[in-house]
Amino acid sequence: MKTIVFTHAAARDFDALPAEPRAAVGSALIEYATSGHGDVKKLKGREGFRLRIGRYRVIFDEDRTTILAIYIGKRETTTYR
């Protein structure tokens, strides 16, 4: 299992989510950290990956032991800017 670490901005984003999406994002991150399963794609034009959870995206980077969540938000907003 990989360790999940939030940047200060990602922690703020996560705390600002409504209850249901927060639970879904948390579950998806834990699932990916433990099993490696999830809707994950490598980003084009910049480093990192994205994890899709319905309308929400988690932009993250990872190494062998850690997942660093950089941004959490809706796809319709400024996710990829």
DRENZA-650830 format. One record per residue: residue in three letters; x, y, z of N, C-alpha, C in turn. Coordinates in nm, 4 decimals, always signed. Atoms other than C-alpha are relative to their C-alpha. Layout:
<rec><resn>ala</resn><n_xx>X</n_xx><n_yy>Y</n_yy><n_zz>Z</n_zz><ca_xx>X</ca_xx><ca_yy>Y</ca_yy><ca_zz>Z</ca_zz><c_xx>X</c_xx><c_yy>Y</c_yy><c_zz>Z</c_zz></rec>
...
//
This chain:
<rec><resn>met</resn><n_xx>+0.0838</n_xx><n_yy>-0.1184</n_yy><n_zz>+0.0000</n_zz><ca_xx>+0.0000</ca_xx><ca_yy>+0.0000</ca_yy><ca_zz>+0.0000</ca_zz><c_xx>+0.0879</c_xx><c_yy>+0.1243</c_yy><c_zz>+0.0000</c_zz></rec>
<rec><resn>lys</resn><n_xx>-0.0725</n_xx><n_yy>-0.1266</n_yy><n_zz>+0.0052</n_zz><ca_xx>+0.1215</ca_xx><ca_yy>+0.3474</ca_yy><ca_zz>-0.0853</ca_zz><c_xx>-0.0591</c_xx><c_yy>+0.0972</c_yy><c_zz>+0.1012</c_zz></rec>
<rec><resn>thr</resn><n_xx>+0.0440</n_xx><n_yy>-0.1044</n_yy><n_zz>-0.0906</n_zz><ca_xx>+0.1010</ca_xx><ca_yy>+0.6406</ca_yy><ca_zz>+0.1516</ca_zz><c_xx>-0.0588</c_xx><c_yy>+0.1144</c_yy><c_zz>-0.0811</c_zz></rec>
<rec><resn>ile</resn><n_xx>+0.0651</n_xx><n_yy>-0.1121</n_yy><n_zz>+0.0674</n_zz><ca_xx>-0.1378</ca_xx><ca_yy>+0.9196</ca_yy><ca_zz>+0.0477</ca_zz><c_xx>+0.0341</c_xx><c_yy>+0.1271</c_yy><c_zz>+0.0759</c_zz></rec>
<rec><resn>val</resn><n_xx>-0.0388</n_xx><n_yy>-0.1280</n_yy><n_zz>-0.0592</n_zz><ca_xx>-0.0085</ca_xx><ca_yy>+1.2730</ca_yy><ca_zz>+0.1112</ca_zz><c_xx>-0.0707</c_xx><c_yy>+0.1099</c_yy><c_zz>-0.0783</c_zz></rec>
<rec><resn>phe</resn><n_xx>+0.0666</n_xx><n_yy>-0.1132</n_yy><n_zz>+0.0629</n_zz><ca_xx>-0.2049</ca_xx><ca_yy>+1.5915</ca_yy><ca_zz>+0.0412</ca_zz><c_xx>+0.0873</c_xx><c_yy>+0.1239</c_yy><c_zz>+0.0115</c_zz></rec>
<rec><resn>thr</resn><n_xx>-0.0597</n_xx><n_yy>-0.1322</n_yy><n_zz>-0.0125</n_zz><ca_xx>-0.0490</ca_xx><ca_yy>+1.9247</ca_yy><ca_zz>-0.0431</ca_zz><c_xx>-0.0984</c_xx><c_yy>+0.0849</c_yy><c_zz>+0.0800</c_zz></rec>
<rec><resn>his</resn><n_xx>+0.0879</n_xx><n_yy>-0.0879</n_yy><n_zz>-0.0770</n_zz><ca_xx>-0.1903</ca_xx><ca_yy>+2.2134</ca_yy><ca_zz>+0.1601</ca_zz><c_xx>-0.1226</c_xx><c_yy>+0.0381</c_yy><c_zz>-0.0836</c_zz></rec>
<rec><resn>ala</resn><n_xx>+0.1099</n_xx><n_yy>-0.0379</n_yy><n_zz>+0.0887</n_zz><ca_xx>-0.4021</ca_xx><ca_yy>+2.3210</ca_yy><ca_zz>-0.1388</ca_zz><c_xx>-0.0964</c_xx><c_yy>-0.1170</c_yy><c_zz>-0.0221</c_zz></rec>
<rec><resn>ala</resn><n_xx>+0.0852</n_xx><n_yy>+0.1165</n_yy><n_zz>+0.0216</n_zz><ca_xx>-0.5314</ca_xx><ca_yy>+1.9671</ca_yy><ca_zz>-0.2016</ca_zz><c_xx>-0.0803</c_xx><c_yy>-0.0327</c_yy><c_zz>+0.1256</c_zz></rec>
<rec><resn>ala</resn><n_xx>+0.0729</n_xx><n_yy>+0.0231</n_yy><n_zz>-0.1250</n_zz><ca_xx>-0.6247</ca_xx><ca_yy>+1.9284</ca_yy><ca_zz>+0.1662</ca_zz><c_xx>-0.1153</c_xx><c_yy>+0.0993</c_yy><c_zz>+0.0139</c_zz></rec>
<rec><resn>arg</resn><n_xx>+0.1066</n_xx><n_yy>-0.1015</n_yy><n_zz>-0.0015</n_zz><ca_xx>-0.8229</ca_xx><ca_yy>+2.2544</ca_yy><ca_zz>+0.1438</ca_zz><c_xx>-0.1105</c_xx><c_yy>-0.0374</c_yy><c_zz>-0.0983</c_zz></rec>
<rec><resn>asp</resn><n_xx>+0.0977</n_xx><n_yy>+0.0422</n_yy><n_zz>+0.1010</n_zz><ca_xx>-0.9917</ca_xx><ca_yy>+2.1321</ca_yy><ca_zz>-0.1755</ca_zz><c_xx>-0.0839</c_xx><c_yy>-0.1174</c_yy><c_zz>+0.0510</c_zz></rec>
<rec><resn>phe</resn><n_xx>+0.0680</n_xx><n_yy>+0.1191</n_yy><n_zz>-0.0517</n_zz><ca_xx>-1.0774</ca_xx><ca_yy>+1.7983</ca_yy><ca_zz>-0.0121</ca_zz><c_xx>-0.0981</c_xx><c_yy>+0.0374</c_yy><c_zz>+0.1100</c_zz></rec>
<rec><resn>asp</resn><n_xx>+0.0873</n_xx><n_yy>-0.0425</n_yy><n_zz>-0.1099</n_zz><ca_xx>-1.2216</ca_xx><ca_yy>+1.9628</ca_yy><ca_zz>+0.2994</ca_zz><c_xx>-0.1198</c_xx><c_yy>+0.0804</c_yy><c_zz>-0.0488</c_zz></rec>
<rec><resn>ala</resn><n_xx>+0.1075</n_xx><n_yy>-0.0832</n_yy><n_zz>+0.0535</n_zz><ca_xx>-1.4352</ca_xx><ca_yy>+2.1958</ca_yy><ca_zz>+0.0834</ca_zz><c_xx>-0.1040</c_xx><c_yy>-0.0805</c_yy><c_zz>-0.0783</c_zz></rec>
<rec><resn>leu</resn><n_xx>+0.0945</n_xx><n_yy>+0.0819</n_yy><n_zz>+0.0757</n_zz><ca_xx>-1.6055</ca_xx><ca_yy>+1.9074</ca_yy><ca_zz>-0.1009</ca_zz><c_xx>-0.1234</c_xx><c_yy>-0.0314</c_yy><c_zz>+0.0845</c_zz></rec>
<rec><resn>pro</resn><n_xx>+0.1178</n_xx><n_yy>+0.0487</n_yy><n_zz>-0.0717</n_zz><ca_xx>-1.9635</ca_xx><ca_yy>+1.8140</ca_yy><ca_zz>-0.0103</ca_zz><c_xx>+0.0247</c_xx><c_yy>-0.1425</c_yy><c_zz>+0.0507</c_zz></rec>
<rec><resn>ala</resn><n_xx>-0.0236</n_xx><n_yy>+0.1279</n_yy><n_zz>-0.0689</n_zz><ca_xx>-1.9972</ca_xx><ca_yy>+1.4983</ca_yy><ca_zz>+0.2027</ca_zz><c_xx>+0.0083</c_xx><c_yy>-0.1197</c_yy><c_zz>-0.0948</c_zz></rec>
<rec><resn>glu</resn><n_xx>-0.0014</n_xx><n_yy>+0.1163</n_yy><n_zz>+0.0892</n_zz><ca_xx>-2.0830</ca_xx><ca_yy>+1.2472</ca_yy><ca_zz>-0.0727</ca_zz><c_xx>+0.1214</c_xx><c_yy>-0.0044</c_yy><c_zz>-0.0912</c_zz></rec>
<rec><resn>pro</resn><n_xx>-0.1217</n_xx><n_yy>+0.0035</n_yy><n_zz>+0.0840</n_zz><ca_xx>-1.8091</ca_xx><ca_yy>+1.3485</ca_yy><ca_zz>-0.3192</ca_zz><c_xx>+0.1283</c_xx><c_yy>-0.0182</c_yy><c_zz>+0.0820</c_zz></rec>
<rec><resn>arg</resn><n_xx>-0.1183</n_xx><n_yy>+0.0171</n_yy><n_zz>-0.0855</n_zz><ca_xx>-1.5573</ca_xx><ca_yy>+1.3692</ca_yy><ca_zz>-0.0315</ca_zz><c_xx>+0.0203</c_xx><c_yy>-0.1469</c_yy><c_zz>+0.0328</c_zz></rec>
<rec><resn>ala</resn><n_xx>-0.0098</n_xx><n_yy>+0.1431</n_yy><n_zz>-0.0302</n_zz><ca_xx>-1.6369</ca_xx><ca_yy>+1.0094</ca_yy><ca_zz>+0.0640</ca_zz><c_xx>+0.0424</c_xx><c_yy>-0.0787</c_yy><c_zz>-0.1241</c_zz></rec>
<rec><resn>ala</resn><n_xx>-0.0356</n_xx><n_yy>+0.0702</n_yy><n_zz>+0.1239</n_zz><ca_xx>-1.6135</ca_xx><ca_yy>+0.8959</ca_yy><ca_zz>-0.3003</ca_zz><c_xx>+0.1459</c_xx><c_yy>+0.0219</c_yy><c_zz>-0.0363</c_zz></rec>
<rec><resn>val</resn><n_xx>-0.1405</n_xx><n_yy>-0.0308</n_yy><n_zz>+0.0311</n_zz><ca_xx>-1.2796</ca_xx><ca_yy>+1.0725</ca_yy><ca_zz>-0.3551</ca_zz><c_xx>+0.0922</c_xx><c_yy>-0.0725</c_yy><c_zz>+0.0975</c_zz></rec>
<rec><resn>gly</resn><n_xx>-0.0813</n_xx><n_yy>+0.0698</n_yy><n_zz>-0.1002</n_zz><ca_xx>-1.1398</ca_xx><ca_yy>+0.9332</ca_yy><ca_zz>-0.0298</ca_zz><c_xx>+0.0067</c_xx><c_yy>-0.1495</c_yy><c_zz>-0.0272</c_zz></rec>
<rec><resn>ser</resn><n_xx>+0.0040</n_xx><n_yy>+0.1436</n_yy><n_zz>+0.0299</n_zz><ca_xx>-1.2507</ca_xx><ca_yy>+0.5802</ca_yy><ca_zz>-0.1181</ca_zz><c_xx>+0.0806</c_xx><c_yy>-0.0339</c_yy><c_zz>-0.1245</c_zz></rec>
<rec><resn>ala</resn><n_xx>-0.0737</n_xx><n_yy>+0.0256</n_yy><n_zz>+0.1244</n_zz><ca_xx>-1.1089</ca_xx><ca_yy>+0.6049</ca_yy><ca_zz>-0.4700</ca_zz><c_xx>+0.1506</c_xx><c_yy>+0.0121</c_yy><c_zz>+0.0217</c_zz></rec>
<rec><resn>leu</resn><n_xx>-0.1432</n_xx><n_yy>-0.0138</n_yy><n_zz>-0.0291</n_zz><ca_xx>-0.7726</ca_xx><ca_yy>+0.7287</ca_yy><ca_zz>-0.3404</ca_zz><c_xx>+0.0520</c_xx><c_yy>-0.1206</c_yy><c_zz>+0.0781</c_zz></rec>
<rec><resn>ile</resn><n_xx>-0.0415</n_xx><n_yy>+0.1161</n_yy><n_zz>-0.0787</n_zz><ca_xx>-0.7548</ca_xx><ca_yy>+0.4466</ca_yy><ca_zz>-0.0860</ca_zz><c_xx>+0.0043</c_xx><c_yy>-0.1249</c_yy><c_zz>-0.0881</c_zz></rec>
<rec><resn>glu</resn><n_xx>+0.0026</n_xx><n_yy>+0.1141</n_yy><n_zz>+0.0913</n_zz><ca_xx>-0.8527</ca_xx><ca_yy>+0.1909</ca_yy><ca_zz>-0.3525</ca_zz><c_xx>+0.1224</c_xx><c_yy>+0.0002</c_yy><c_zz>-0.0911</c_zz></rec>
<rec><resn>tyr</resn><n_xx>-0.1160</n_xx><n_yy>-0.0092</n_yy><n_zz>+0.0881</n_zz><ca_xx>-0.5817</ca_xx><ca_yy>+0.3181</ca_yy><ca_zz>-0.5861</ca_zz><c_xx>+0.1298</c_xx><c_yy>-0.0249</c_yy><c_zz>+0.0772</c_zz></rec>
<rec><resn>ala</resn><n_xx>-0.1217</n_xx><n_yy>+0.0181</n_yy><n_zz>-0.0798</n_zz><ca_xx>-0.3219</ca_xx><ca_yy>+0.3269</ca_yy><ca_zz>-0.3072</ca_zz><c_xx>+0.0218</c_xx><c_yy>-0.1464</c_yy><c_zz>+0.0392</c_zz></rec>
<rec><resn>thr</resn><n_xx>-0.0152</n_xx><n_yy>+0.1383</n_yy><n_zz>-0.0438</n_zz><ca_xx>-0.3936</ca_xx><ca_yy>-0.0311</ca_yy><ca_zz>-0.1995</ca_zz><c_xx>+0.0123</c_xx><c_yy>-0.0988</c_yy><c_zz>-0.1153</c_zz></rec>
<rec><resn>ser</resn><n_xx>+0.0019</n_xx><n_yy>+0.1003</n_yy><n_zz>+0.1057</n_zz><ca_xx>-0.4621</ca_xx><ca_yy>-0.2091</ca_yy><ca_zz>-0.5272</ca_zz><c_xx>+0.0529</c_xx><c_yy>+0.0474</c_yy><c_zz>-0.1344</c_zz></rec>
<rec><resn>gly</resn><n_xx>-0.0437</n_xx><n_yy>-0.0521</n_yy><n_zz>+0.1285</n_zz><ca_xx>-0.3560</ca_xx><ca_yy>+0.0217</ca_yy><ca_zz>-0.8081</ca_zz><c_xx>-0.1119</c_xx><c_yy>+0.0095</c_yy><c_zz>-0.1019</c_zz></rec>
<rec><resn>his</resn><n_xx>+0.1148</n_xx><n_yy>-0.0062</n_yy><n_zz>+0.0899</n_zz><ca_xx>-0.7064</ca_xx><ca_yy>+0.0099</ca_yy><ca_zz>-0.9579</ca_zz><c_xx>-0.0682</c_xx><c_yy>+0.1351</c_yy><c_zz>+0.0089</c_zz></rec>
<rec><resn>gly</resn><n_xx>+0.0707</n_xx><n_yy>-0.1267</n_yy><n_zz>+0.0075</n_zz><ca_xx>-0.8857</ca_xx><ca_yy>+0.3229</ca_yy><ca_zz>-1.0697</ca_zz><c_xx>+0.0118</c_xx><c_yy>+0.0553</c_yy><c_zz>-0.1402</c_zz></rec>
<rec><resn>asp</resn><n_xx>-0.0028</n_xx><n_yy>-0.0631</n_yy><n_zz>+0.1318</n_zz><ca_xx>-0.9502</ca_xx><ca_yy>+0.5426</ca_yy><ca_zz>-1.3716</ca_zz><c_xx>+0.1121</c_xx><c_yy>+0.1036</c_yy><c_zz>-0.0010</c_zz></rec>
<rec><resn>val</resn><n_xx>-0.1193</n_xx><n_yy>-0.0846</n_yy><n_zz>-0.0071</n_zz><ca_xx>-0.5968</ca_xx><ca_yy>+0.6848</ca_yy><ca_zz>-1.3884</ca_zz><c_xx>+0.0621</c_xx><c_yy>+0.0113</c_yy><c_zz>-0.1385</c_zz></rec>
<rec><resn>lys</resn><n_xx>-0.0714</n_xx><n_yy>-0.0237</n_yy><n_zz>+0.1259</n_zz><ca_xx>-0.4267</ca_xx><ca_yy>+0.8416</ca_yy><ca_zz>-1.6888</ca_zz><c_xx>+0.1147</c_xx><c_yy>+0.0961</c_yy><c_zz>+0.0256</c_zz></rec>
<rec><resn>lys</resn><n_xx>-0.1125</n_xx><n_yy>-0.0921</n_yy><n_zz>-0.0056</n_zz><ca_xx>-0.0939</ca_xx><ca_yy>+1.0141</ca_yy><ca_zz>-1.7339</ca_zz><c_xx>-0.0413</c_xx><c_yy>+0.1291</c_yy><c_zz>-0.0690</c_zz></rec>
<rec><resn>leu</resn><n_xx>+0.0338</n_xx><n_yy>-0.1291</n_yy><n_zz>+0.0582</n_zz><ca_xx>-0.1333</ca_xx><ca_yy>+1.3858</ca_yy><ca_zz>-1.8034</ca_zz><c_xx>+0.0892</c_xx><c_yy>+0.0290</c_yy><c_zz>-0.1197</c_zz></rec>
<rec><resn>lys</resn><n_xx>-0.0765</n_xx><n_yy>-0.0421</n_yy><n_zz>+0.1167</n_zz><ca_xx>-0.0229</ca_xx><ca_yy>+1.5251</ca_yy><ca_zz>-2.1378</ca_zz><c_xx>+0.0353</c_xx><c_yy>+0.1467</c_yy><c_zz>+0.0168</c_zz></rec>
<rec><resn>gly</resn><n_xx>-0.0409</n_xx><n_yy>-0.1398</n_yy><n_zz>-0.0067</n_zz><ca_xx>+0.1746</ca_xx><ca_yy>+1.8483</ca_yy><ca_zz>-2.1497</ca_zz><c_xx>+0.0526</c_xx><c_yy>+0.0427</c_yy><c_zz>+0.1348</c_zz></rec>
<rec><resn>arg</resn><n_xx>-0.0564</n_xx><n_yy>-0.0287</n_yy><n_zz>-0.1326</n_zz><ca_xx>+0.2748</ca_xx><ca_yy>+1.8337</ca_yy><ca_zz>-1.7836</ca_zz><c_xx>+0.0179</c_xx><c_yy>-0.1316</c_yy><c_zz>+0.0739</c_zz></rec>
<rec><resn>glu</resn><n_xx>-0.0262</n_xx><n_yy>+0.1218</n_yy><n_zz>-0.0752</n_zz><ca_xx>+0.3945</ca_xx><ca_yy>+1.5836</ca_yy><ca_zz>-1.5299</ca_zz><c_xx>-0.1163</c_xx><c_yy>-0.0315</c_yy><c_zz>+0.0923</c_zz></rec>
<rec><resn>gly</resn><n_xx>+0.1014</n_xx><n_yy>+0.0419</n_yy><n_zz>-0.0947</n_zz><ca_xx>+0.1596</ca_xx><ca_yy>+1.3848</ca_yy><ca_zz>-1.3125</ca_zz><c_xx>-0.1053</c_xx><c_yy>-0.0891</c_yy><c_zz>-0.0625</c_zz></rec>
<rec><resn>phe</resn><n_xx>+0.1085</n_xx><n_yy>+0.0887</n_yy><n_zz>+0.0387</n_zz><ca_xx>-0.1514</ca_xx><ca_yy>+1.1731</ca_yy><ca_zz>-1.3325</ca_zz><c_xx>-0.1312</c_xx><c_yy>+0.0603</c_yy><c_zz>+0.0463</c_zz></rec>
<rec><resn>arg</resn><n_xx>+0.1306</n_xx><n_yy>-0.0405</n_yy><n_zz>-0.0488</n_zz><ca_xx>-0.5238</ca_xx><ca_yy>+1.2192</ca_yy><ca_zz>-1.2913</ca_zz><c_xx>-0.0795</c_xx><c_yy>-0.1246</c_yy><c_zz>+0.0330</c_zz></rec>
<rec><resn>leu</resn><n_xx>+0.0910</n_xx><n_yy>+0.1055</n_yy><n_zz>-0.0427</n_zz><ca_xx>-0.7693</ca_xx><ca_yy>+0.9989</ca_yy><ca_zz>-1.1078</ca_zz><c_xx>-0.1404</c_xx><c_yy>+0.0546</c_yy><c_zz>-0.0159</c_zz></rec>
<rec><resn>arg</resn><n_xx>+0.1361</n_xx><n_yy>-0.0468</n_yy><n_zz>+0.0248</n_zz><ca_xx>-1.1281</ca_xx><ca_yy>+1.0337</ca_yy><ca_zz>-1.2279</ca_zz><c_xx>-0.0961</c_xx><c_yy>-0.0701</c_yy><c_zz>+0.0936</c_zz></rec>
<rec><resn>ile</resn><n_xx>+0.1046</n_xx><n_yy>+0.0510</n_yy><n_zz>-0.0874</n_zz><ca_xx>-1.4115</ca_xx><ca_yy>+0.9928</ca_yy><ca_zz>-0.9783</ca_zz><c_xx>-0.1268</c_xx><c_yy>+0.0761</c_yy><c_zz>-0.0371</c_zz></rec>
<rec><resn>gly</resn><n_xx>+0.1204</n_xx><n_yy>-0.0698</n_yy><n_zz>+0.0461</n_zz><ca_xx>-1.7345</ca_xx><ca_yy>+1.0878</ca_yy><ca_zz>-1.1571</ca_zz><c_xx>+0.0360</c_xx><c_yy>+0.1350</c_yy><c_zz>-0.0596</c_zz></rec>
<rec><resn>arg</resn><n_xx>-0.0278</n_xx><n_yy>-0.1354</n_yy><n_zz>+0.0486</n_zz><ca_xx>-1.7282</ca_xx><ca_yy>+1.4665</ca_yy><ca_zz>-1.2110</ca_zz><c_xx>+0.1279</c_xx><c_yy>+0.0577</c_yy><c_zz>+0.0599</c_zz></rec>
<rec><resn>tyr</resn><n_xx>-0.1162</n_xx><n_yy>-0.0524</n_yy><n_zz>-0.0723</n_zz><ca_xx>-1.4252</ca_xx><ca_yy>+1.5074</ca_yy><ca_zz>-0.9834</ca_zz><c_xx>+0.1287</c_xx><c_yy>-0.0622</c_yy><c_zz>-0.0511</c_zz></rec>
<rec><resn>arg</resn><n_xx>-0.1322</n_xx><n_yy>+0.0455</n_yy><n_zz>+0.0409</n_zz><ca_xx>-1.0568</ca_xx><ca_yy>+1.4768</ca_yy><ca_zz>-1.0626</ca_zz><c_xx>+0.0988</c_xx><c_yy>+0.0253</c_yy><c_zz>+0.1133</c_zz></rec>
<rec><resn>val</resn><n_xx>-0.1126</n_xx><n_yy>-0.0181</n_yy><n_zz>-0.0912</n_zz><ca_xx>-0.7537</ca_xx><ca_yy>+1.4272</ca_yy><ca_zz>-0.8415</ca_zz><c_xx>+0.1249</c_xx><c_yy>+0.0024</c_yy><c_zz>-0.0871</c_zz></rec>
<rec><resn>ile</resn><n_xx>-0.1280</n_xx><n_yy>-0.0112</n_yy><n_zz>+0.0697</n_zz><ca_xx>-0.4300</ca_xx><ca_yy>+1.5514</ca_yy><ca_zz>-0.9956</ca_zz><c_xx>+0.1062</c_xx><c_yy>-0.0390</c_yy><c_zz>+0.1019</c_zz></rec>
<rec><resn>phe</resn><n_xx>-0.0981</n_xx><n_yy>+0.0487</n_yy><n_zz>-0.0963</n_zz><ca_xx>-0.1411</ca_xx><ca_yy>+1.3675</ca_yy><ca_zz>-0.8333</ca_zz><c_xx>+0.1276</c_xx><c_yy>-0.0429</c_yy><c_zz>-0.0691</c_zz></rec>
<rec><resn>asp</resn><n_xx>-0.1272</n_xx><n_yy>+0.0551</n_yy><n_zz>+0.0440</n_zz><ca_xx>+0.2152</ca_xx><ca_yy>+1.2529</ca_yy><ca_zz>-0.8651</ca_zz><c_xx>+0.0284</c_xx><c_yy>-0.1172</c_yy><c_zz>+0.0923</c_zz></rec>
<rec><resn>glu</resn><n_xx>-0.0282</n_xx><n_yy>+0.1156</n_yy><n_zz>-0.0852</n_zz><ca_xx>+0.3509</ca_xx><ca_yy>+0.9257</ca_yy><ca_zz>-0.7325</ca_zz><c_xx>+0.1398</c_xx><c_yy>-0.0534</c_yy><c_zz>-0.0243</c_zz></rec>
<rec><resn>asp</resn><n_xx>-0.1235</n_xx><n_yy>+0.0762</n_yy><n_zz>+0.0134</n_zz><ca_xx>+0.6631</ca_xx><ca_yy>+0.7297</ca_yy><ca_zz>-0.6681</ca_zz><c_xx>-0.0294</c_xx><c_yy>-0.1394</c_yy><c_zz>+0.0542</c_zz></rec>
<rec><resn>arg</resn><n_xx>+0.0212</n_xx><n_yy>+0.1390</n_yy><n_zz>-0.0404</n_zz><ca_xx>+0.7134</ca_xx><ca_yy>+0.3765</ca_yy><ca_zz>-0.5378</ca_zz><c_xx>-0.0777</c_xx><c_yy>-0.0144</c_yy><c_zz>+0.1301</c_zz></rec>
<rec><resn>thr</resn><n_xx>+0.0627</n_xx><n_yy>+0.0149</n_yy><n_zz>-0.1311</n_zz><ca_xx>+0.5808</ca_xx><ca_yy>+0.4467</ca_yy><ca_zz>-0.1880</ca_zz><c_xx>-0.1029</c_xx><c_yy>+0.1068</c_yy><c_zz>+0.0336</c_zz></rec>
<rec><resn>thr</resn><n_xx>+0.0825</n_xx><n_yy>-0.1141</n_yy><n_zz>-0.0368</n_zz><ca_xx>+0.3846</ca_xx><ca_yy>+0.7731</ca_yy><ca_zz>-0.1983</ca_zz><c_xx>-0.0845</c_xx><c_yy>+0.0495</c_yy><c_zz>-0.1167</c_zz></rec>
<rec><resn>ile</resn><n_xx>+0.0870</n_xx><n_yy>-0.0707</n_yy><n_zz>+0.0936</n_zz><ca_xx>+0.0901</ca_xx><ca_yy>+0.9331</ca_yy><ca_zz>-0.3773</ca_zz><c_xx>-0.0148</c_xx><c_yy>+0.1411</c_yy><c_zz>+0.0549</c_zz></rec>
<rec><resn>leu</resn><n_xx>+0.0087</n_xx><n_yy>-0.1401</n_yy><n_zz>-0.0421</n_zz><ca_xx>+0.1067</ca_xx><ca_yy>+1.3141</ca_yy><ca_zz>-0.3580</ca_zz><c_xx>-0.1155</c_xx><c_yy>+0.0657</c_yy><c_zz>-0.0744</c_zz></rec>
<rec><resn>ala</resn><n_xx>+0.1164</n_xx><n_yy>-0.0664</n_yy><n_zz>+0.0592</n_zz><ca_xx>-0.2370</ca_xx><ca_yy>+1.4688</ca_yy><ca_zz>-0.4212</ca_zz><c_xx>+0.0294</c_xx><c_yy>+0.1489</c_yy><c_zz>-0.0089</c_zz></rec>
<rec><resn>ile</resn><n_xx>-0.0333</n_xx><n_yy>-0.1400</n_yy><n_zz>+0.0244</n_zz><ca_xx>-0.1848</ca_xx><ca_yy>+1.8141</ca_yy><ca_zz>-0.5747</ca_zz><c_xx>-0.1251</c_xx><c_yy>+0.0861</c_yy><c_zz>-0.0106</c_zz></rec>
<rec><resn>tyr</resn><n_xx>+0.1223</n_xx><n_yy>-0.0776</n_yy><n_zz>+0.0216</n_zz><ca_xx>-0.5367</ca_xx><ca_yy>+1.9245</ca_yy><ca_zz>-0.6712</ca_zz><c_xx>-0.1195</c_xx><c_yy>-0.0946</c_yy><c_zz>+0.0007</c_zz></rec>
<rec><resn>ile</resn><n_xx>+0.1244</n_xx><n_yy>+0.0762</n_yy><n_zz>+0.0012</n_zz><ca_xx>-0.8918</ca_xx><ca_yy>+1.7975</ca_yy><ca_zz>-0.6143</ca_zz><c_xx>-0.1114</c_xx><c_yy>+0.0971</c_yy><c_zz>-0.0369</c_zz></rec>
<rec><resn>gly</resn><n_xx>+0.1088</n_xx><n_yy>-0.0883</n_yy><n_zz>+0.0386</n_zz><ca_xx>-1.1880</ca_xx><ca_yy>+1.9508</ca_yy><ca_zz>-0.7932</ca_zz><c_xx>-0.0842</c_xx><c_yy>-0.0571</c_yy><c_zz>-0.1114</c_zz></rec>
<rec><resn>lys</resn><n_xx>+0.0877</n_xx><n_yy>+0.0412</n_yy><n_zz>+0.1094</n_zz><ca_xx>-1.4647</ca_xx><ca_yy>+1.9267</ca_yy><ca_zz>-1.0511</ca_zz><c_xx>+0.0705</c_xx><c_yy>+0.0159</c_yy><c_zz>-0.1336</c_zz></rec>
<rec><resn>arg</resn><n_xx>-0.0565</n_xx><n_yy>-0.0050</n_yy><n_zz>+0.1346</n_zz><ca_xx>-1.3722</ca_xx><ca_yy>+1.8640</ca_yy><ca_zz>-1.4114</ca_zz><c_xx>-0.0364</c_xx><c_yy>+0.1301</c_yy><c_zz>-0.0688</c_zz></rec>
<rec><resn>glu</resn><n_xx>+0.0485</n_xx><n_yy>-0.1186</n_yy><n_zz>+0.0691</n_zz><ca_xx>-1.5772</ca_xx><ca_yy>+2.1659</ca_yy><ca_zz>-1.5229</ca_zz><c_xx>+0.0733</c_xx><c_yy>+0.1274</c_yy><c_zz>+0.0396</c_zz></rec>
<rec><resn>thr</resn><n_xx>-0.0668</n_xx><n_yy>-0.1207</n_yy><n_zz>-0.0479</n_zz><ca_xx>-1.3649</ca_xx><ca_yy>+2.4128</ca_yy><ca_zz>-1.3257</ca_zz><c_xx>+0.1426</c_xx><c_yy>+0.0071</c_yy><c_zz>-0.0547</c_zz></rec>
<rec><resn>thr</resn><n_xx>-0.1376</n_xx><n_yy>-0.0248</n_yy><n_zz>+0.0456</n_zz><ca_xx>-0.9946</ca_xx><ca_yy>+2.4909</ca_yy><ca_zz>-1.3494</ca_zz><c_xx>+0.0928</c_xx><c_yy>-0.1191</c_yy><c_zz>+0.0214</c_zz></rec>
<rec><resn>thr</resn><n_xx>-0.0792</n_xx><n_yy>+0.1197</n_yy><n_zz>-0.0296</n_zz><ca_xx>-0.8745</ca_xx><ca_yy>+2.1328</ca_yy><ca_zz>-1.3065</ca_zz><c_xx>+0.1278</c_xx><c_yy>-0.0100</c_yy><c_zz>-0.0819</c_zz></rec>
<rec><resn>tyr</resn><n_xx>-0.1154</n_xx><n_yy>+0.0234</n_yy><n_zz>+0.0860</n_zz><ca_xx>-0.6392</ca_xx><ca_yy>+2.1215</ca_yy><ca_zz>-1.6042</ca_zz><c_xx>+0.0745</c_xx><c_yy>+0.1263</c_yy><c_zz>-0.0388</c_zz></rec>
<rec><resn>arg</resn><n_xx>-0.0703</n_xx><n_yy>-0.1244</n_yy><n_zz>+0.0326</n_zz><ca_xx>-0.5207</ca_xx><ca_yy>+2.4837</ca_yy><ca_zz>-1.6090</ca_zz><c_xx>+0.1139</c_xx><c_yy>+0.0243</c_yy><c_zz>+0.0929</c_zz></rec>
//
